[in-house]
Amino acid sequence: MVRYAVIATIIILALMIYSILDCSRTSESQIRSLPKWAWLVIIIFVPGIGSLAWIIAGRPKGNGRGRRKRKIVPPDDNPDFLKKL
């Protein structure tokens, strides 16, 4: 029984640290629902639920974090295509 409590505490602490770092590194204009300071207060004072709330409702919706959207170049502006002509 004690093991489960220790494991749960470690998981909640790790989630809280991740949420605090993620929230603090996100720009104010991208955060949804509440201001940045409010999210940080919620994450710190309500550790488990506050961290989950940040991940679900506060984080910015990304277009696949880390992926770059490939720019489509029309054939008349594409140098590789023009070389083939």
N, C-alpha and C positions, 0 to 999 in steps of 0.2 A: 504494500500500500504506500509506503514511503517512497519507493522507487517511482511510482506513477506521479506523485506530487513533485518530486525533483525534476523528472522529465518534463512535466507540464510547465513548471517554473522556468526551466531553461528555454523551452519553446516560446513562451510568452515574452521572456526577456529578449530573445533574439529577434522576435517579430517587432517588439517595441523599438529596439535599437535601429532596425532596418527602416521602420516607419519614420522615426525621428530624422534619420539621415536623408531619407528620400524627400520628406517634406521640406527640410531646410535647404536642400539643393534645388528644389523646384522653384521656378520664378513665380512671383506673386500673380502675374497675369494669366498663368496657365492653371492655377489651382481652382477647382470647382467648389461650389456650395458655400464655403466659409472663407474668411481671411486666413492667411498663413498662421498668424499668432493664435487664432482660435483652434486650428487643427493641432498645433503643437501642445496647447494646454490640454486638449482632449486626449491626445496620445499619451501624455505624461501622467495625467491624473486618473485616467480610466484605461489601464494598460492593455488588456486583452481586447475589449470591445472597441476602444479608441483606435487601436492599430488596424483592426479589421475594417472599421468605418472609413479610415483614411484610404485603405487599398480599394474599397468598393466605391466610395462616394467622393473622395477628395482628389485622388490622383488624376492628372490630365489624361484624357483619352489620346493615345498615341496612334500613329499610323504604322504600327509594327516596329516598336523601338529598335533602333539599330539598322533598320533597313532603309536603303535609299530608294527613292522613287526614280525609276529610270526615265530620263528625258527622251521623248520621241523627237527625232530630227527628221523633217521632211526631206525627200530625196534631193530636191534642188539645193539644199543647204548642207548635205552630207558629203564631205570631201571624198570618202571612200567610194561612194556611189558614182560621183562625178569622174573619178579616175578610171572607172570601168567603161565609160562611154567613149 
